[in-house]
Amino acid sequence: MYLAIDIGGTKTLIALFSKRGRVVRKVKFRTAQGSSTFLDDLASHLQRFKKYKISSVVVAIPGIVQKNYSVKFGNRKWDNFDLISPLKNLFDCPIRFENDANLASLYEGYRLTGRTVFLTFSTGIGGGIVENNQILPISNDFEPGHKIYVFQGKQLEWEDIAAASALEKYYHVDRATNLRKKEIMKDIAERINLGLLDVIHEYHPDTIVLGGPLGKIFKAYVKYLPTDLGVKLKRPKRPNESVIYGCYLLAKQLEKNDSLSK
């Protein structure tokens, strides 16, 4: 079995997968603001999984991961944050950390032909790049949301134009997924298209998956995007669980690689 842990900015999801990819058990809890409180909460919830025979653990981090260590934990100022020791105390198996957007990309691009770019439109705009079912090294430096564009007479980052949070603020709604009017969908398509063209020109994808909250209303605005982009545009297979299923796929890949190296 494989244990997947998706640490999000507001909630943390733990899922136990069978070898065939079936979710055996799932737990979700609020991600505490303080690192010590979070570690206590995580350890408490992980106690439920100690009785299972776990082959590996994959942890999704909302930030930068280098050499299997979290060097920047999203927007949290968790200095000297040791996450691996508590996990090693609980599980005697390989433990792997990976950026959450990369893992979502791995799942959403799995078995697709050619190169896939996954874009998540949420609090900001992030994503990843996969090819032949592998996360590409360039994915670690992929930050499309920070590119500057002129929109409505202002110079703004793409995520301040097209992220779900930016749309919620502009249209005064609690959730971007509640937006449905035709004129609003045309506006969303215009905002997305600004950065989409640069992503295509720079990374040459065969497919682009549009995820995050905007992935849930994909069918409402995709008809207003240009049809001559030269790429396939797709909605995510699992808008809410791309990351956790990406954890499972990476665990499977790592296990296969380990067996081949023996």
Secondary structure, 3 states (H helix, E strand, C coil): CEEEEEECCCEEEEEEECCCCCEEEEEEEECCCCHHHHHHHHHHHHHHHCCCCCCEEEEEECCEEECCEEEECCCCCCCCCCCHHHHHHHCCCCEEEEEHHHHHHHHHCCCCCCEEEEEEECCCEEEEEEECCEECHHHHHCCHHHCEEEECCEEEECHHHHCHHHHHHHHCCCCHHHCCCHHHHHHHHHHHHHHHHHHHHHHCCCEEEEECHHHHCHHHHHHHCCCCCCCEEECCCCCCCHHHHHHHHHHHHHHHHHHHHC
